[in-house]
Amino acid sequence: MDKHIELVKKWLDDKDSVTVNELRENAVDANAAYHAAAEAFDYHAAYYVASEAADAAYVASAYVYDVATADDAAAEAYAYHAAEAEAGFAAYWVEKYEKLTEGE
């Protein structure tokens, strides 16, 4: 299992179990992993699933970091999202990752 997805899943289970710094580092690392996988895909189509899985890990990681660090103005923008919707968005990307990597 991808370490970025594992951290997102940990946050989904308990939002206080992960620090903001861990979320930030996770999003940055997931973005770097995505770009590496996307570059590999550019050279060989067999890396498509890895690229898509890395993208899912990045989107989930970046989203939970954004939610956790929202300032007052951003918090108002997020206000229309219930906690379930926020978790649902991150969970969607976790599920997409898991489907893409099924059988590995």
C-alpha positions in Angstrom: 0.0 0.0 0.0 1.2 3.5 -0.8 2.5 5.4 2.2 0.6 8.5 1.1 -2.7 6.7 0.9 -2.0 5.1 4.3 -1.6 8.5 5.9 -4.8 9.8 4.3 -6.6 6.7 5.6 -5.2 7.3 9.1 -6.5 10.9 8.9 -9.9 9.7 7.7 -10.1 7.4 10.7 -9.0 10.1 13.2 -8.3 13.6 12.1 -6.3 14.3 15.3 -3.9 11.4 14.6 -1.9 13.2 12.0 -0.2 16.6 12.4 -0.5 19.4 9.9 3.2 19.1 9.2 2.7 15.4 8.3 -0.1 16.3 6.0 1.9 18.9 4.3 4.9 16.7 3.8 2.7 13.9 2.6 1.1 16.1 -0.1 4.5 17.4 -1.2 5.9 13.8 -1.4 2.8 12.5 -3.1 3.1 15.3 -5.7 6.7 14.4 -6.4 5.8 10.7 -6.7 3.0 11.6 -9.1 5.3 13.6 -11.3 7.9 10.8 -11.4 5.2 8.3 -12.3 3.7 10.6 -15.0 7.1 11.1 -16.5 7.6 7.3 -16.6 4.2 6.9 -18.3 5.3 9.4 -21.0 8.0 7.0 -21.9 6.1 3.7 -21.6 2.4 3.1 -21.6 2.8 0.2 -19.1 3.2 2.8 -16.3 -0.4 4.1 -16.8 -1.8 2.5 -13.7 1.2 3.7 -11.6 0.7 7.2 -12.9 -3.0 7.1 -12.2 -2.5 5.6 -8.7 0.1 8.2 -7.8 -2.3 10.9 -9.0 -5.0 9.6 -6.7 -2.6 9.5 -3.8 -1.6 13.1 -4.5 -5.1 14.4 -4.8 -6.2 12.7 -1.6 -3.1 13.9 0.2 -3.4 17.5 -1.0 -7.1 17.7 -0.2 -6.7 16.6 3.4 -3.9 19.0 3.9 -6.0 21.8 2.5 -8.9 20.9 4.8 -6.7 20.7 7.9 -5.0 24.0 7.2 -7.9 26.1 6.0 -7.7 29.7 7.4 -10.9 31.6 8.3 -11.7 32.7 4.8 -11.0 29.2 3.4 -12.9 27.7 6.2 -16.0 29.7 5.1 -15.5 28.3 1.6 -15.4 24.8 3.0 -18.3 25.5 5.3 -20.8 24.0 2.9 -19.0 20.7 3.1 -20.1 18.5 6.0 -17.4 16.4 7.6 -18.9 13.4 5.8 -18.5 15.1 2.4 -14.9 16.0 3.1 -14.1 12.5 4.2 -16.1 11.3 1.2 -13.9 13.2 -1.3 -10.7 11.9 0.2 -12.2 8.4 0.5 -13.1 8.5 -3.2 -9.5 9.0 -4.1 -8.3 6.3 -1.7 -10.8 3.9 -3.2 -9.7 4.9 -6.7 -6.1 4.2 -5.7 -7.0 0.8 -4.2 -8.9 -0.2 -7.4 -6.0 0.8 -9.6 -3.5 -1.2 -7.6 -5.7 -4.2 -6.9 -3.8 -7.4 -7.2 -0.3 -5.9 -6.6 
